[in-house]
């Protein structure tokens, strides 16, 4: 099945952006009032010489618009020169208008005086006037490749009701079009809406997606697990594609105050390659330079770590992240990214509608649980080398996949449970793991037709959960189950709070026990249904792992690999190690590219397995490769071809 990989379209052609968010070291947010063209030229030249093609730029609103219906012409002249420098150097930029938040501080135009940015009609009109007038000046400038309305508006304008935010956003986009701007436009809100995070801040990714040309996640989350950290942007990009729009990783990066030079390089390499495999088709790093000379200037004075997010030092020397961006750009050129699509998926990860829908008396804590379980399932599927399609319950659980994963689930709607049974009847394998939820409100499974679907009768006691007694759960398989042999035991660390750290006690009626826990209770139960099968885990394996730090790789990937075997899922390339993630892209000319991404902190050697009649070669051609050496957290991109082609 198709996986979202839409490209931004500019002037009728698909484009892929690789660049940096830009403030000059001569001023930071105050660069327009302290504009130094020679420094800016030097900074832009460094970016261009390292393979970057564009920037995201910022019109600092308090300076550019000093009064209602008034623009500072001197500062705009500096911005015009900035655009000309881009064109001269062969770069493009995305101007950003409503820049009131930056690096840990909010600034207002003095004349705002507390007016609501979304609902005060006069204030909305002033924003629209400002955007329209700026766009009119440069709508035809060759350096402008897109427009962004704001910078992290949920932090600056704050959260608001969805209707108010969506109406405001529509008027701002219309202002760009009224000014003659035909380039791609988006909001700049960070894609932190309920469909992605489970928290309703008013900026619905689904609703705003109907208004814009791309969606731009800002990803800076910190984690307790290396693999979760590395796959975070990829997972967010998958969720942010809810509206089917191109996904541009609009902000990501790391302060060198928080990570060593070597670690920063690893982080960038992983974010770039894994987000590409997660559906991103554009990348804009935060940010172009360090700001050491501005240590006494807000926001750096009180957020000094913000001084060192640069991909160059304050004197213009490249840092490890810029080298990784340069190497990544070479890969994009070698594969001709705009001509590529993702490898089709045979496995679906079902996204509960409870993540994004404010059902009556459903709590945000439940939505947080959905996010965590999905993320851990995404990691385990990656470790099993399974290409994933994200299937939204809100859009209907579509047919066409061989394997459906429904991880650590407390809540689906009633019709969806019946739908899963229909998919199994038609030949799919459907896996569901139980979870009681972390909220103590109506704690327990919001399920229906459990016995009909899974061949078990639950033995729950009202108001109570059945706690998992062990710190490590042991699941011993009684029969062969795909790649897992009878007698094998899988071990799982147990985490989570007192509500969700619980199993589902069952009596098996019409199912087959595949595995039991260390106390002899059914843990994995399979029920044949029509041409397919329903598989139940009575343990919330994904949630248990999501609640633990430094847990990956953990053995859920073994279960997913076995499920894939049972479902007839056949990856073209696999590696017998959960520490190497395998995925790929297919070019429209027939070439197929394969990524091997290491999650080990040391070197390793792997021997990839390929489908019969195929072999791996270097991108562009060469001798078949049977052994691949990977550096710590390293990435190798190869080409899959048929042995006939090699002969």
C-alpha positions in Angstrom: 0.0 0.0 0.0 1.1 3.6 -0.7 2.9 5.5 2.0 2.7 9.3 2.1 5.7 10.9 0.3 4.3 14.1 -1.3 6.8 16.7 -2.5 6.4 20.4 -2.2 5.4 21.8 -5.6 6.9 25.2 -6.7 6.3 26.6 -10.2 4.8 23.3 -11.3 7.8 21.2 -10.3 8.4 19.1 -7.3 11.2 20.5 -5.0 13.1 19.2 -2.0 14.4 21.7 0.4 17.7 21.2 2.3 18.7 24.2 4.3 18.9 26.1 7.6 16.9 28.5 9.6 18.8 31.8 9.3 19.7 34.6 11.7 23.0 36.4 11.1 25.5 36.3 13.9 25.5 40.0 13.5 22.4 40.7 15.5 20.3 37.5 15.7 16.7 38.6 15.8 17.9 42.2 15.6 19.9 41.6 12.4 17.8 43.9 10.3 18.5 46.9 12.4 22.2 45.9 12.6 22.4 44.6 9.0 26.0 43.7 7.9 25.8 42.6 4.2 29.4 41.3 4.2 28.8 39.0 7.2 25.5 37.8 5.7 27.3 37.1 2.4 29.9 35.1 4.2 27.3 33.1 6.2 25.3 32.3 3.1 28.3 31.3 1.1 29.4 28.8 3.8 25.9 27.2 3.6 26.0 27.0 -0.2 29.5 25.6 -0.3 28.4 22.8 2.0 25.5 21.8 -0.3 22.6 23.6 1.3 20.1 25.1 -1.2 17.9 27.4 0.9 17.2 29.1 4.2 14.1 30.0 6.2 14.3 33.7 7.1 12.5 35.8 9.6 11.0 39.3 9.5 11.2 40.3 13.2 7.7 41.8 13.6 8.3 44.4 16.3 11.0 46.1 14.2 9.5 45.6 10.7 6.0 46.9 11.7 6.6 49.7 14.3 3.0 51.0 14.1 -0.4 50.0 12.6 -0.4 50.2 8.8 3.3 51.2 8.8 6.4 49.3 7.7 10.0 50.3 8.4 11.4 50.9 4.9 15.0 50.9 5.9 14.7 47.4 7.4 12.8 46.1 4.5 15.5 47.4 2.2 17.9 45.3 4.2 15.7 42.3 3.7 15.6 43.1 0.0 19.3 43.0 -0.1 19.2 39.7 1.7 17.0 38.3 -1.0 19.3 39.6 -3.7 22.3 37.9 -2.0 20.4 34.6 -2.1 19.7 34.9 -5.8 23.3 35.9 -6.5 24.5 32.8 -4.6 22.0 30.4 -6.1 20.0 30.0 -2.9 16.4 30.5 -2.1 14.5 31.4 1.1 11.2 31.1 2.9 10.3 34.4 4.6 8.4 34.1 7.9 6.1 37.0 8.9 4.7 36.9 12.4 7.9 36.5 14.3 7.1 37.3 17.9 8.5 34.2 19.5 12.1 33.2 19.2 14.4 31.0 21.2 12.6 31.1 24.5 11.1 34.6 24.5 8.1 36.4 23.1 8.2 40.0 21.7 5.2 42.1 20.7 4.9 45.1 18.5 4.4 47.9 21.0 1.0 48.7 19.5 -0.5 45.3 20.1 -1.4 46.1 23.7 -2.6 42.6 24.5 -5.1 42.3 21.7 -6.0 38.7 20.7 -4.2 37.7 17.6 -6.9 35.3 16.4 -10.2 36.9 17.3 -9.7 40.6 17.6 -10.9 41.7 14.1 -8.8 44.9 14.0 -5.7 42.9 15.0 -6.4 40.2 12.5 -6.7 42.9 9.8 -3.4 44.4 10.7 -1.7 41.1 10.4 -3.3 40.5 7.0 -2.3 44.0 5.8 1.3 43.4 6.9 1.6 40.1 5.2 -0.1 41.3 2.0 2.1 44.3 1.7 5.3 42.4 2.2 4.3 39.7 -0.3 3.5 42.4 -2.9 7.1 43.6 -2.8 8.7 40.3 -3.4 6.1 37.9 -4.8 8.1 37.7 -8.1 11.6 37.6 -6.5 13.5 34.5 -7.7 14.9 33.9 -4.2 11.5 33.4 -2.6 10.6 29.7 -2.7 7.8 29.7 -0.1 6.1 31.7 2.7 5.5 30.9 6.3 2.9 32.8 8.3 4.4 32.6 11.8 7.1 31.1 14.0 5.6 28.7 16.6 2.4 30.6 16.9 1.0 28.3 19.7 3.8 29.7 21.9 3.4 33.3 20.8 -0.3 33.8 20.2 -1.0 31.0 22.7 -3.5 28.2 22.4 -7.0 29.0 21.3 -10.2 27.2 20.2 -9.8 25.3 16.9 -12.4 27.3 15.0 -10.7 30.6 15.9 -7.3 29.4 14.9 -8.4 27.9 11.6 -10.3 31.0 10.6 -7.3 33.2 11.4 -5.0 30.9 9.5 -7.3 30.9 6.4 -7.3 34.8 6.4 -3.4 34.8 6.7 -3.0 32.4 3.8 -5.5 34.5 1.8 -3.3 37.6 2.5 -0.4 35.9 0.9 -2.4 35.1 -2.2 -3.9 38.6 -2.2 -0.3 39.9 -2.3 0.4 37.9 -5.4 2.3 35.1 -3.7 2.0 31.9 -5.7 4.8 30.0 -3.9 4.0 27.2 -1.4 2.7 28.5 2.0 2.3 27.1 5.4 1.6 28.2 9.0 4.9 27.7 10.9 3.0 26.4 14.0 5.3 23.4 14.5 2.6 20.7 13.8 2.0 20.3 17.5 -1.8 19.7 17.1 -3.9 17.0 18.5 -3.5 14.6 15.6 0.2 14.5 16.2 0.6 15.0 20.0 -2.8 14.1 21.5 -2.9 17.6 23.0 -5.5 20.0 21.5 -3.8 23.4 21.1 -6.2 24.7 18.5 -3.8 24.1 15.6 -5.4 21.1 14.0 -2.9 19.5 11.6 -5.9 18.0 9.7 -7.8 21.3 9.5 -4.8 23.5 8.6 -3.7 20.9 6.1 -6.7 21.8 4.0 -5.3 25.4 3.8 -1.6 25.0 3.2 0.8 23.5 0.7 3.0 21.6 3.2 3.1 20.8 6.9 6.2 21.6 9.0 7.0 19.8 12.2 9.3 21.3 14.7 11.0 18.5 16.7 13.1 19.0 19.8 11.8 16.4 22.1 14.2 14.9 24.6 14.0 11.2 25.4 15.1 8.4 27.8 16.0 6.0 25.1 18.5 6.4 22.2 16.4 4.6 19.6 13.3 6.6 20.5 15.4 9.8 20.3 16.8 8.9 16.8 13.4 7.8 15.4 11.4 10.7 17.0 11.4 13.0 13.9 10.5 10.0 11.6 7.5 9.1 13.9 6.3 12.7 14.1 6.6 13.1 10.3 4.4 9.9 9.9 1.7 11.4 12.1 2.0 14.9 10.6 1.1 13.5 7.2 -2.5 13.1 8.4 -3.8 15.6 5.8 -1.8 14.0 2.9 0.4 17.1 2.5 4.1 17.2 1.9 6.0 17.0 5.2 9.0 19.4 5.7 11.1 19.0 8.8 10.9 22.7 9.3 12.9 22.9 12.5 15.2 20.3 14.2 18.6 20.5 15.7 20.7 20.3 18.9 22.6 22.7 21.0 26.3 21.7 21.3 25.8 22.6 25.0 23.6 19.6 25.2 25.7 17.2 23.0 29.3 16.6 22.1 30.5 17.3 18.6 30.5 13.5 17.9 27.0 13.0 19.4 25.7 16.0 17.5 26.9 14.5 14.3 25.2 11.2 15.1 22.0 12.9 16.0 21.8 14.9 12.7 22.7 11.8 10.6 19.9 9.8 12.3 17.3 12.5 12.1 18.0 13.3 8.4 18.0 9.7 7.1 15.3 8.3 9.3 12.9 11.2 8.7 13.4 10.8 5.0 12.4 7.1 5.5 9.5 8.5 7.6 8.1 10.5 4.7 9.8 13.9 5.0 10.8 15.5 1.7 12.4 18.7 3.1 14.8 19.6 5.9 15.5 23.0 7.5 18.0 22.8 10.4 18.0 25.0 13.4 20.1 27.0 12.8 22.8 28.4 10.6 25.2 29.8 13.2 26.3 30.1 16.8 25.8 33.5 18.5 28.6 33.8 21.0 29.0 37.6 20.5 25.3 38.1 21.5 25.6 36.5 24.9 24.3 39.7 26.6 21.4 40.1 24.2 18.0 38.5 24.9 17.0 35.7 24.5 20.5 34.4 24.6 21.3 36.2 27.9 18.7 34.1 29.8 18.8 31.0 27.5 22.5 30.7 26.9 22.2 27.2 25.5 20.4 28.9 22.5 23.8 30.4 21.6 25.0 27.1 20.3 22.4 25.5 18.0 24.4 26.6 15.0 25.6 24.3 12.3 28.6 26.6 12.1 30.5 28.3 14.9 30.3 32.0 15.5 33.3 32.6 13.3 31.8 30.5 10.5 33.6 27.2 10.9 31.5 24.2 10.0 30.4 22.0 12.9 29.6 18.3 12.7 25.9 18.9 11.9 26.8 20.9 8.7 29.1 18.0 7.6 26.2 15.6 8.0 23.9 17.9 6.1 26.4 18.0 3.3 26.7 14.2 3.2 23.0 13.9 3.2 22.7 16.3 0.3 25.0 14.1 -1.7 22.8 11.1 -1.1 19.7 13.1 -2.2 21.4 14.1 -5.4 22.6 10.6 -6.1 19.2 9.1 -5.8 17.3 12.0 -7.4 14.9 12.4 -4.5 12.1 14.2 -6.4 11.8 11.1 -8.6 11.5 8.7 -5.7 8.6 7.1 -3.8 8.6 5.1 -0.6 8.7 1.3 -0.8 5.0 0.2 -0.5 3.9 -1.2 2.9 2.4 -4.6 3.6 2.0 -3.8 7.3 -0.3 -1.2 8.8 0.0 0.6 12.2 -3.5 1.5 13.3 -3.8 5.0 14.8 -6.7 5.0 17.3 -9.1 7.9 16.7 -8.9 8.5 20.5 -5.5 10.2 19.7 -7.1 13.1 17.8 -10.8 13.1 18.7 -12.2 14.9 21.7 -14.8 12.2 22.5 -17.1 12.9 25.4 -15.4 12.0 28.7 -12.3 10.7 27.1 -9.2 12.1 28.8 -6.0 13.6 27.5 -4.1 11.0 29.5 -5.6 8.3 27.2 -4.4 10.2 24.2 -0.9 10.4 25.6 -1.0 6.6 26.1 -1.9 6.1 22.4 1.0 8.3 21.3 3.5 6.3 23.4 2.2 2.9 22.3 2.2 3.9 18.7 5.8 5.2 18.9 7.1 2.0 20.5 5.3 -0.1 17.9 6.9 2.1 15.2 10.3 1.3 16.7 9.7 -2.4 17.0 8.4 -2.6 13.4 11.4 -0.7 12.2 13.6 -3.2 14.1 11.8 -6.0 12.3 12.5 -4.3 8.9 8.8 -3.9 8.2 7.7 -1.0 6.0 4.8 0.6 7.8 1.7 2.4 6.6 -0.1 4.6 9.2 -3.8 3.9 9.0 -6.0 6.4 10.8 -9.1 5.0 12.4 -10.7 8.4 11.9 -10.4 7.9 8.1 -11.5 4.3 8.2 -9.3 1.2 8.6 -8.7 0.5 4.9 -8.1 -3.0 3.4 -5.1 -3.9 1.4 -2.5 -4.7 4.1 -1.4 -8.3 5.1 -0.7 -7.4 8.7 -2.4 -4.9 11.0 -0.8 -3.8 14.3 -3.1 -2.4 17.0 -0.6 -1.8 19.9 -1.4 -1.5 23.6 -5.0 -0.4 23.0 -7.5 0.7 25.5 -9.9 2.4 23.1 -11.2 2.0 19.5 -14.8 2.8 18.5 -17.3 -0.1 18.4 -17.5 -0.3 14.6 -13.7 -0.5 14.3 -13.5 -3.7 16.4 -15.9 -5.3 14.0 -13.9 -3.9 11.1 -10.8 -5.7 12.3 -12.7 -8.9 12.3 -13.8 -8.3 8.7 -10.2 -7.7 7.7 -9.2 -11.0 9.2 -12.0 -12.8 7.5 -10.7 -11.4 4.2 -7.2 -12.8 4.8 -5.3 -10.3 7.0 -3.5 -11.1 10.2 -4.7 -8.6 12.9 -2.6 -8.2 16.1 -4.0 -6.4 19.1 -2.4 -6.0 22.5 -4.5 -5.2 25.6 -4.0 -2.1 27.7 -6.2 -0.9 30.6 -5.1 2.7 30.2 -3.3 5.0 32.7 -6.4 6.9 33.6 -8.5 5.5 36.4 -11.7 6.7 34.7 -13.5 3.7 33.3 -10.3 1.9 33.5 -10.3 -1.2 31.3 -10.8 -2.2 27.7 -13.3 -0.1 25.7 -13.7 -3.1 23.4 -16.5 -5.1 21.9 -17.0 -8.6 20.6 -13.8 -9.8 22.4 -14.7 -13.4 22.5 -15.9 -13.5 18.9 -12.8 -11.8 17.7 -10.1 -13.5 19.8 -11.6 -16.7 21.1 -11.2 -15.7 24.7 -13.5 -14.8 27.6 -12.0 -12.1 29.9 -12.0 -12.7 33.6 -11.9 -9.1 34.8 -13.2 -7.9 38.1 -15.0 -4.6 38.1 -13.0 -1.6 39.2 -9.7 -3.5 39.5 -6.8 -4.3 37.3 -4.7 -7.4 37.3 -1.2 -6.1 38.0 1.9 -7.6 36.4 3.9 -8.9 39.3 7.2 -9.3 37.6 9.9 -6.7 36.6 10.6 -8.7 33.5 7.7 -10.6 31.9 8.6 -13.9 30.4 6.5 -15.2 27.5 7.2 -18.8 26.6 6.0 -20.1 23.3 4.3 -23.5 23.3 4.1 -24.0 19.5 6.0 -22.6 16.5 4.9 -19.1 15.7 6.5 -17.8 12.5 10.2 -17.3 13.2 9.7 -18.1 16.9 10.1 -21.7 17.7 8.3 -23.8 20.3 10.2 -23.6 23.6 11.6 -20.1 23.0 11.0 -17.4 25.6 10.8 -13.7 24.9 11.6 -11.4 27.8 10.1 -7.9 28.3 11.0 -5.2 30.8 7.9 -4.0 32.7 7.2 -0.3 33.1 4.2 2.0 33.5 2.0 3.3 36.2 -0.3 1.3 38.5 -3.2 1.3 36.0 -1.6 0.2 32.7 1.0 -2.1 34.3 -1.6 -4.8 34.1 -2.5 -7.9 32.0 -5.8 -9.2 30.7 -6.9 -12.4 32.5 -8.6 -14.7 30.0 -10.2 -18.1 29.6 -9.5 -19.5 26.2 -12.7 -20.6 24.4 -12.1 -20.8 20.7 -8.5 -19.6 20.3 -5.1 -21.3 20.4 -2.6 -20.4 23.1 0.7 -19.7 21.4 2.6 -18.5 24.5 2.1 -18.3 28.2 3.6 -16.0 30.8 5.8 -17.1 33.7 2.7 -17.9 35.7 1.2 -20.2 33.2 -1.5 -17.7 32.0 -2.3 -17.2 28.3 -0.2 -14.4 26.9 -0.4 -14.8 23.1 -3.6 -16.3 21.7 -4.4 -16.9 18.0 -7.8 -17.4 16.6 -8.2 -18.4 12.9 -11.0 -16.3 11.3 -12.0 -16.8 7.7 -8.9 -16.7 5.5 -6.9 -14.8 8.2 -6.3 -14.7 11.9 -6.7 -12.5 15.0 -3.8 -12.5 17.4 -4.2 -11.2 21.0 -1.5 -10.2 23.4 -2.8 -10.1 27.0 0.2 -8.0 27.9 0.5 -4.3 26.8 4.0 -5.0 25.5 4.4 -1.7 23.6 3.3 0.4 26.6 5.5 -1.5 29.0 8.5 -0.7 26.8 7.4 2.9 26.1 7.4 3.5 29.9 11.1 2.3 30.3 14.3 4.2 29.6 17.2 2.8 27.6 15.0 -0.2 26.7 15.5 -0.5 22.9 16.0 -2.9 21.2 13.6 -4.9 23.2 11.9 -8.1 22.0 8.6 -6.9 20.6 10.5 -6.8 17.3 10.7 -10.6 17.5 7.0 -10.9 17.9 6.3 -8.5 15.0 8.7 -10.4 12.8 6.9 -13.6 13.6 3.5 -12.0 12.9 4.9 -10.8 9.6 5.9 -14.4 8.8 2.4 -15.7 9.6 0.8 -12.9 7.5 3.0 -13.5 4.5 4.8 -10.2 4.6 8.0 -10.4 2.6 10.6 -7.6 3.0 12.9 -7.3 0.1 15.9 -6.8 2.4 16.4 -7.8 6.0 19.1 -8.0 8.6 19.3 -10.4 11.5 19.8 -7.6 14.0 17.3 -5.2 15.6 20.2 -2.7 15.8 20.1 -2.2 12.0 16.9 -0.6 10.5 16.2 -1.4 6.9 13.9 0.5 4.5 14.1 2.1 1.1 12.9 4.2 -1.8 11.9 3.3 -5.3 12.8 5.7 -8.2 10.3 6.1 -11.0 12.9 4.8 -13.4 12.9 1.4 -11.6 15.9 1.8 -9.4 15.4 0.6 -5.8 17.5 2.1 -3.0 18.0 0.4 0.4 19.0 2.1 3.6 20.8 0.3 6.5 20.8 2.5 9.6 22.7 1.4 12.6 21.5 2.0 16.2 24.6 0.6 17.8 27.1 3.0 19.5 30.0 1.0 18.1 30.9 -0.5 14.7 29.3 -3.6 13.4 29.2 -5.9 10.4 26.0 -7.3 8.9 25.2 -9.7 6.1 21.9 -8.5 4.6 19.4 -11.1 3.3 17.8 -10.2 -0.1 14.9 -11.7 -2.0 15.8 -14.5 -4.4 17.2 -13.3 -7.7 18.4 -10.0 -6.2 21.6 -8.5 -4.9 22.9 -5.3 -3.3 25.3 -3.0 -5.2 26.7 0.5 -4.6 24.4 3.3 -5.7 25.2 3.9 -9.4 26.6 0.4 -10.0 29.4 -1.9 -9.0 30.1 -5.4 -7.7 27.5 -7.2 -5.5 27.9 -6.5 -1.8 27.3 -9.4 0.7 28.8 -7.8 3.8 28.2 -4.2 5.1 30.4 -2.5 7.6 28.6 0.2 9.6 30.3 2.9 11.7 28.7 3.8 15.1 25.2 5.0 14.4 26.2 4.9 10.7 24.2 4.8 7.6 24.8 3.0 4.3 22.7 3.5 1.2 22.8 0.8 -1.4 21.0 -0.2 -4.6 18.9 -3.4 -4.9 19.1 -4.9 -8.3 18.4 -8.3 -9.9 21.2 -10.7 -10.5 20.2 -10.8 -14.2 21.0 -7.1 -14.4 24.4 -7.8 -12.9 25.1 -10.5 -15.4 
